[in-house]
Amino acid sequence: MLAYALAAFFLVLFAIGALRDRRRFSNAVYLGLAAVFVALAAVGDVVAHTPFGLGTWVVVAVLVLLALGVLVLAGFLVANGVKMVRKEGRRPANLLSGLAGLGIFGVVALLVAALSVHSRALTIVAGTTLLVVGYVSFLFLCFVGYAFLYGRLRIRRDADFVVVLGSGLSGGSKVPPLLASRLDRGRQVFEKLAVRGNEPVLITSGGQGPDELLPESHAMADYLTARGFPADRVLREDRSRTTEENLAFSRDIMERERPGAACVVVTNNYHAFRAALMSRRAGVDGQVVGAPTAAYFWPSATIREFAAVFLAYKWINLGTCLALTLLGAAAWWGIE
């Protein structure tokens, strides 16, 4: 009963937070905690109400399936890491899914070793590692789950601007497929707003990198106009070098053109939730929508996005990890 009450409590907090502003990471945590307590309550009900001890076997079966699922996930991540390297090269960002898979196998091996050798010290090390990994994994699942929900929002009807975030040019001047998908999605959003009677303006946002022949926003605008998009409905933000600057400088343009206007920000689907968090911090009144991304690219990109969000709240997250580590160290000290 207590677990259900806690689940309801966190669900209420989630609803309040989502109504106030959907662009909060706390919403993801509240929803995740509600799901955890619902699961605990359901497991408790199964154990308590299933006759002849079958409930215990059901719980064991669920735990076995979860363990197998973890191993399958680790194998998938390693395979994806290999594919990323083959298709995208050996840049550090492309190694993330493979390293995550190897990390999961490493934690599993540590737990198996601790149980096999019956060493209390090794068990404490494994337990401490499991606590830290469990905390990070919980936040990751919250991030992925809420990002999925956020990406299903309907496009707001009152937007006056569509802001398409840049992602880099290929060959110094060409729009690559990843950026093209953002521009195509931005055009779709623009056309939906126009059909509703709005007179939206599309802002292409991106400055000129050291290896680029022209500002990214110019290449983005040229891509659109070459495909029949009305040139008089495009504004170019050509100073930004980061996503934070994309949002801040685009906000300045919107305030200059139509003070107090709302917008829809377009990026790729793996980046949408973090861009939403950043848009809130930048004071942008905007919903963020995502464009499709190649399936093989999504795992590493999502891990990278989560790592950035995790470090954006580094004091609480690293502090919690340190507290869990110190708890394990205290237990170790106690056996000396």
MOURTA-V879370 format. One record per residue. N is the residue number from 1. RES is the residue in three letters. OMEGA is omega in degrees with one decimal (999 if undefined). Layout:
# MOURTA-V879370
n: (N:N)
res: (RES:RES)
omega: (OMEGA:OMEGA)
This chain:
# MOURTA-V879370
n: (1:2:3:4:5:6:7:8:9:10:11:12:13:14:15:16:17:18:19:20:21:22:23:24:25:26:27:28:29:30:31:32:33:34:35:36:37:38:39:40:41:42:43:44:45:46:47:48:49:50:51:52:53:54:55:56:57:58:59:60:61:62:63:64:65:66:67:68:69:70:71:72:73:74:75:76:77:78:79:80:81:82:83:84:85:86:87:88:89:90:91:92:93:94:95:96:97:98:99:100:101:102:103:104:105:106:107:108:109:110:111:112:113:114:115:116:117:118:119:120:121:122:123:124:125:126:127:128:129:130:131:132:133:134:135:136:137:138:139:140:141:142:143:144:145:146:147:148:149:150:151:152:153:154:155:156:157:158:159:160:161:162:163:164:165:166:167:168:169:170:171:172:173:174:175:176:177:178:179:180:181:182:183:184:185:186:187:188:189:190:191:192:193:194:195:196:197:198:199:200:201:202:203:204:205:206:207:208:209:210:211:212:213:214:215:216:217:218:219:220:221:222:223:224:225:226:227:228:229:230:231:232:233:234:235:236:237:238:239:240:241:242:243:244:245:246:247:248:249:250:251:252:253:254:255:256:257:258:259:260:261:262:263:264:265:266:267:268:269:270:271:272:273:274:275:276:277:278:279:280:281:282:283:284:285:286:287:288:289:290:291:292:293:294:295:296:297:298:299:300:301:302:303:304:305:306:307:308:309:310:311:312:313:314:315:316:317:318:319:320:321:322:323:324:325:326:327:328:329:330:331:332:333:334:335:336)
res: (MET:LEU:ALA:TYR:ALA:LEU:ALA:ALA:PHE:PHE:LEU:VAL:LEU:PHE:ALA:ILE:GLY:ALA:LEU:ARG:ASP:ARG:ARG:ARG:PHE:SER:ASN:ALA:VAL:TYR:LEU:GLY:LEU:ALA:ALA:VAL:PHE:VAL:ALA:LEU:ALA:ALA:VAL:GLY:ASP:VAL:VAL:ALA:HIS:THR:PRO:PHE:GLY:LEU:GLY:THR:TRP:VAL:VAL:VAL:ALA:VAL:LEU:VAL:LEU:LEU:ALA:LEU:GLY:VAL:LEU:VAL:LEU:ALA:GLY:PHE:LEU:VAL:ALA:ASN:GLY:VAL:LYS:MET:VAL:ARG:LYS:GLU:GLY:ARG:ARG:PRO:ALA:ASN:LEU:LEU:SER:GLY:LEU:ALA:GLY:LEU:GLY:ILE:PHE:GLY:VAL:VAL:ALA:LEU:LEU:VAL:ALA:ALA:LEU:SER:VAL:HIS:SER:ARG:ALA:LEU:THR:ILE:VAL:ALA:GLY:THR:THR:LEU:LEU:VAL:VAL:GLY:TYR:VAL:SER:PHE:LEU:PHE:LEU:CYS:PHE:VAL:GLY:TYR:ALA:PHE:LEU:TYR:GLY:ARG:LEU:ARG:ILE:ARG:ARG:ASP:ALA:ASP:PHE:VAL:VAL:VAL:LEU:GLY:SER:GLY:LEU:SER:GLY:GLY:SER:LYS:VAL:PRO:PRO:LEU:LEU:ALA:SER:ARG:LEU:ASP:ARG:GLY:ARG:GLN:VAL:PHE:GLU:LYS:LEU:ALA:VAL:ARG:GLY:ASN:GLU:PRO:VAL:LEU:ILE:THR:SER:GLY:GLY:GLN:GLY:PRO:ASP:GLU:LEU:LEU:PRO:GLU:SER:HIS:ALA:MET:ALA:ASP:TYR:LEU:THR:ALA:ARG:GLY:PHE:PRO:ALA:ASP:ARG:VAL:LEU:ARG:GLU:ASP:ARG:SER:ARG:THR:THR:GLU:GLU:ASN:LEU:ALA:PHE:SER:ARG:ASP:ILE:MET:GLU:ARG:GLU:ARG:PRO:GLY:ALA:ALA:CYS:VAL:VAL:VAL:THR:ASN:ASN:TYR:HIS:ALA:PHE:ARG:ALA:ALA:LEU:MET:SER:ARG:ARG:ALA:GLY:VAL:ASP:GLY:GLN:VAL:VAL:GLY:ALA:PRO:THR:ALA:ALA:TYR:PHE:TRP:PRO:SER:ALA:THR:ILE:ARG:GLU:PHE:ALA:ALA:VAL:PHE:LEU:ALA:TYR:LYS:TRP:ILE:ASN:LEU:GLY:THR:CYS:LEU:ALA:LEU:THR:LEU:LEU:GLY:ALA:ALA:ALA:TRP:TRP:GLY:ILE:GLU)
omega: (179.2:-179.6:178.2:179.3:177.9:177.3:178.7:179.4:-178.6:176.5:176.2:177.5:177.5:-178.6:179.1:-179.4:-179.7:177.9:179.5:179.2:-178.3:-174.1:178.8:177.6:177.4:176.7:179.7:-179.4:178.5:179.7:178.3:178.5:177.0:179.5:179.5:-177.4:173.6:179.1:178.3:179.0:179.6:177.6:178.0:178.5:-179.7:-179.2:-174.7:-170.0:177.2:-175.0:172.7:175.8:-179.6:179.1:178.9:179.2:176.5:178.7:178.8:179.9:178.9:179.7:177.8:178.5:177.2:179.1:177.7:178.0:178.4:179.7:177.7:178.2:179.7:178.6:178.0:-178.2:177.7:178.6:177.8:178.0:177.8:179.9:178.6:-179.9:-179.2:-174.7:-171.3:-179.3:-172.4:174.5:-177.5:-178.5:-178.8:-179.0:-169.1:-177.4:178.1:178.8:177.8:178.0:177.9:177.6:178.1:177.2:179.2:179.0:177.9:179.0:178.5:179.4:179.0:178.8:-179.7:179.4:-175.6:-174.0:178.1:177.2:-178.8:-179.9:179.7:177.0:178.4:177.6:-179.8:179.5:178.4:177.5:-179.6:177.8:-178.7:179.6:178.2:178.5:-179.1:-179.6:177.7:178.8:179.5:178.6:174.8:-179.3:-177.3:-178.3:-178.7:176.1:177.5:179.1:-178.8:-179.4:179.8:179.5:173.8:178.9:-178.7:-174.4:-171.6:-176.8:177.3:-177.5:168.8:-177.5:178.4:-178.0:178.4:178.6:178.7:179.2:175.3:-179.0:177.3:-175.0:-173.3:176.6:-179.9:-177.2:-179.0:179.7:177.8:179.2:176.0:-178.2:177.6:177.1:177.8:178.1:177.6:179.3:178.4:-176.3:176.8:178.4:-179.4:179.1:-179.5:176.8:176.8:171.2:-173.5:174.5:178.9:178.4:171.0:-170.8:177.6:178.9:-177.3:178.0:-177.9:-179.5:-177.5:-175.8:179.5:177.5:-177.6:-178.7:179.1:177.9:178.5:178.5:178.9:177.6:-178.4:-175.7:177.5:180.0:171.9:179.5:-177.4:-176.2:-177.5:178.1:-179.5:170.0:-175.1:173.7:-168.6:179.7:-168.7:176.8:179.8:177.8:178.0:178.8:173.7:-175.4:-177.1:-178.1:175.5:175.8:179.7:178.5:-179.1:179.2:178.8:-176.6:-177.6:-177.3:178.6:-176.8:175.1:-176.9:167.6:179.3:-177.6:174.7:174.5:-171.4:-179.6:-174.4:-168.8:-174.4:178.5:175.8:177.1:177.2:-179.5:179.7:177.3:179.6:-178.7:-179.7:179.3:177.2:-173.6:170.3:179.5:176.7:-175.2:173.3:-178.6:178.1:176.9:-173.4:-177.3:-177.2:-170.1:-176.2:-179.4:-179.7:179.8:177.1:178.6:179.0:179.2:179.6:179.0:178.4:179.3:-178.7:175.6:175.9:-168.9:-175.7:-179.4:-176.6:178.5:176.5:177.9:177.6:178.1:179.4:178.4:178.6:178.6:176.3:176.5:178.4:178.3:177.1:176.4:-179.4:-178.0:-179.4:-178.2:999)
